[in-house]
Amino acid sequence: MLEMNPIFIEGHPYTAVTLRLPKTNFMVIYNEKGYISCGALDVSLLNEKLADRKIIAARAVGVRTIEQLLEAPLESITYEAENIGIKVGMTGKDALLKMV
C-alpha cells in the first residue's frame, strides 16, 4: 500500500510517502530541493555513482514511521546535503528545514 500526505514543518510544505512492503516500510519526506529517507537509501551510490546529479539527501536508520523519520538522528548524508549545512546526527526535521 502507498500513502502520500502533505506535511508542514514551520510552515514549509513537504510530501511524506510511505510504501508498505512485505516485512518492511520504505519512507521518504521530500520537497523540490531534496529528501530524507529511511535506511533503504543508498547514500554511497548517490555520492559516488550519481555525484554529477548533486542530490541533496540523507537517511536515518531504525525508523518505522514518518514521525520517527522526522525525529531520528541522520546516519548518513550526501555531499550536497553537507554543502547546505546538513550534518550527520541532526534530526530529519532539522535537515528538511535546511532544504527550504
The 8 nearest C-alpha neighbors of each residue, nearest first, counted from 0:
[[1, 19, 18, 2, 20, 17, 24, 21],
 [0, 2, 18, 17, 19, 3, 16, 20],
 [1, 3, 17, 16, 18, 4, 0, 15],
 [4, 2, 16, 15, 17, 1, 14, 5],
 [3, 5, 15, 14, 6, 16, 2, 13],
 [4, 6, 14, 13, 15, 12, 7, 3],
 [7, 5, 13, 12, 14, 4, 15, 8],
 [6, 8, 12, 11, 10, 13, 9, 5],
 [9, 7, 11, 10, 12, 6, 96, 92],
 [8, 10, 11, 7, 96, 12, 92, 6],
 [9, 11, 8, 7, 12, 6, 13, 96],
 [10, 12, 7, 8, 9, 13, 99, 96],
 [13, 11, 7, 6, 10, 8, 5, 14],
 [14, 12, 30, 6, 29, 5, 7, 28],
 [13, 15, 5, 29, 28, 4, 6, 30],
 [16, 14, 28, 4, 3, 27, 5, 13],
 [17, 15, 3, 27, 2, 26, 28, 14],
 [18, 16, 26, 2, 25, 1, 19, 24],
 [17, 19, 1, 25, 24, 0, 20, 26],
 [18, 20, 24, 0, 17, 1, 25, 23],
 [19, 21, 23, 24, 22, 18, 25, 0],
 [20, 22, 23, 19, 24, 18, 0, 25],
 [21, 23, 20, 24, 19, 25, 63, 18],
 [24, 22, 20, 21, 19, 25, 63, 18],
 [23, 25, 19, 20, 18, 26, 17, 63],
 [24, 26, 18, 17, 37, 19, 23, 39],
 [27, 25, 17, 37, 16, 36, 24, 18],
 [26, 28, 36, 16, 35, 15, 29, 37],
 [27, 29, 15, 35, 14, 34, 16, 36],
 [30, 28, 34, 14, 13, 33, 27, 35],
 [29, 31, 13, 32, 33, 14, 34, 12],
 [30, 32, 33, 29, 13, 34, 98, 99],
 [33, 31, 30, 98, 55, 34, 99, 29],
 [34, 32, 55, 56, 29, 30, 31, 98],
 [35, 33, 29, 56, 28, 30, 55, 36],
 [36, 34, 57, 58, 56, 28, 27, 29],
 [37, 35, 27, 58, 26, 40, 57, 59],
 [36, 38, 59, 58, 39, 26, 60, 40],
 [37, 39, 60, 40, 59, 58, 36, 61],
 [40, 38, 37, 41, 25, 36, 58, 60],
 [39, 41, 38, 42, 36, 37, 58, 57],
 [42, 40, 44, 43, 39, 45, 38, 58],
 [41, 43, 45, 44, 40, 77, 46, 76],
 [44, 42, 46, 45, 41, 47, 77, 48],
 [43, 45, 47, 48, 42, 41, 46, 49],
 [46, 44, 49, 42, 43, 47, 50, 48],
 [47, 45, 50, 43, 44, 77, 49, 42],
 [48, 46, 44, 50, 45, 49, 43, 42],
 [47, 49, 44, 50, 45, 46, 43, 51],
 [48, 50, 45, 51, 52, 47, 46, 44],
 [51, 49, 46, 52, 47, 53, 48, 45],
 [50, 52, 49, 53, 48, 54, 46, 47],
 [51, 53, 50, 54, 49, 45, 46, 55],
 [54, 52, 51, 50, 79, 55, 49, 78],
 [55, 53, 52, 56, 79, 33, 45, 77],
 [54, 56, 80, 33, 79, 77, 53, 34],
 [57, 55, 34, 35, 77, 33, 80, 76],
 [58, 56, 76, 35, 75, 77, 36, 73],
 [59, 57, 36, 37, 35, 73, 75, 38],
 [58, 60, 73, 74, 37, 38, 72, 71],
 [59, 61, 38, 62, 37, 74, 58, 73],
 [60, 62, 63, 59, 38, 37, 71, 67],
 [63, 61, 67, 60, 68, 64, 37, 59],
 [62, 64, 67, 61, 24, 65, 68, 37],
 [65, 63, 67, 66, 62, 68, 26, 17],
 [64, 66, 68, 67, 69, 26, 15, 63],
 [67, 65, 69, 64, 68, 70, 63, 71],
 [66, 68, 70, 64, 69, 65, 62, 71],
 [69, 67, 65, 71, 66, 70, 62, 91],
 [68, 70, 91, 92, 66, 67, 71, 65],
 [71, 69, 67, 90, 68, 91, 92, 66],
 [72, 70, 90, 68, 67, 69, 91, 59],
 [73, 71, 90, 88, 89, 59, 74, 91],
 [72, 74, 59, 88, 87, 58, 89, 75],
 [73, 75, 59, 87, 58, 88, 72, 60],
 [76, 74, 58, 87, 73, 57, 42, 77],
 [77, 75, 57, 56, 80, 58, 42, 87],
 [78, 76, 80, 79, 56, 46, 42, 55],
 [77, 79, 81, 80, 82, 46, 76, 55],
 [78, 80, 82, 55, 81, 77, 53, 54],
 [81, 79, 55, 77, 82, 85, 78, 83],
 [80, 82, 85, 78, 84, 79, 83, 86],
 [81, 83, 79, 80, 84, 78, 85, 77],
 [84, 82, 81, 80, 85, 79, 97, 98],
 [85, 83, 81, 82, 86, 80, 97, 94],
 [84, 86, 81, 80, 94, 83, 97, 87],
 [87, 85, 89, 81, 88, 84, 76, 73],
 [86, 88, 73, 74, 89, 75, 76, 85],
 [87, 89, 72, 73, 86, 74, 90, 75],
 [90, 88, 72, 87, 73, 86, 93, 91],
 [91, 89, 72, 93, 71, 70, 92, 73],
 [90, 92, 69, 94, 93, 70, 68, 71],
 [91, 93, 69, 95, 90, 94, 70, 96],
 [92, 94, 96, 90, 95, 91, 89, 97],
 [95, 93, 91, 97, 96, 92, 85, 90],
 [96, 94, 98, 92, 97, 93, 91, 34],
 [95, 97, 93, 98, 94, 99, 92, 8],
 [98, 96, 94, 95, 99, 93, 85, 83],
 [99, 97, 95, 96, 32, 33, 94, 83],
 [98, 97, 96, 95, 32, 11, 30, 31]]
